[in-house]
């Protein structure tokens, strides 16, 4: 019976290995999306953008990404390049649209 337990643990480990390596590979080359919309709010590092044809999108803005926080405020149209990372979008560029 003990032998079956070790075999089960070994099999589970072998199954988990390809799953974790494939998810790590997908993180190496994230696909970038372009989001254009009106800022709903910008608090801390969370930017809430409402595109014209879809629901609001939350985008995390990394602390090391240069963003002029004085110009990114509610009601302003922005353009955001971002990639999906597990649970949210991560911004790679944030630009205010000139009218």
N, C-alpha and C positions, 0 to 999 in steps of 0.2 A: 504494500500500500504506500509506503514511503517513497518507493521508486516512482510510482505514478505521480506523486506530488511534485517531485523534482522534474519529471518530464513535462508536466503541465506548466511549471514556472519557466522552463527553458523555451517551450513553444510560445508562451506569451511574450517573452523577451524578444524572440525572433520576429514575431508579428509586429511588435511595437517599433522595432528598428527601422523598417522601411517607411512607416508612417511618419516618424520623426525626421528622417532624412529628407523625405519629399517636402515636408512643410518648411524645412530649413532652406531647401533649394528655391522654393517659391518666394521666400523673403529676400533672396539675393537680387532679384530683378523685379521690383515692384512696378506695376503698371500705373502710369500717371493719368489722372483725369483732370479736366478743365471745368471749373465751376464758376459760373457768372451769375450774380444775383445781388440782392439788396441785403445789407447787414441788418439783422434783427437785434443782435447784441454782441459785444466783445468784452468779455470779463475774464481776467486772469490770462490763461492761454487758450481759452475756448472761444472760437469765432462761430457765431450762428448766422448762416447765410440762407436766404430764401430765393432760390432760382424761380424764374417766371413760371415754369411749367411743371414744377415738382414740389414736394414738401421741403421744409427747412432741413438743412444739412449742418451738422456740427463738425467743425474742423479744429483739430488741435494745432496750435501754432507753437513750434519749438522755441525755447527761450533764446537760442542762438540765431534765429532767423530775424533778419532786420526788417521790421515793420514799423512804419510811422503811426504809432498808436493814437496820435492826436487827430489824424485824418480818417482813421477807420472807426466810424461811429454809426449809430443807428440811422438808417435811411440812406446811407451812401452806397452806391453801386460799386462792387468789387469784383475782381477776377482772381481766382485762386487755383493754383496748380497743386494737386495733392495726390497721395497714394494711400491705398487702404492698408492698414496694419492691424490685423486681428480684430479689433473692436471699434475702430474709428478711422477717420481720415487724418493724415498728417500732412500739413502744408509744406510745400517746398518753395512757394512763391506766393505773395499776396500783393496785388496792385489795385490802387483806387482808379476807377474808370473816370476819365475826364469827360465832361459834357460839353 
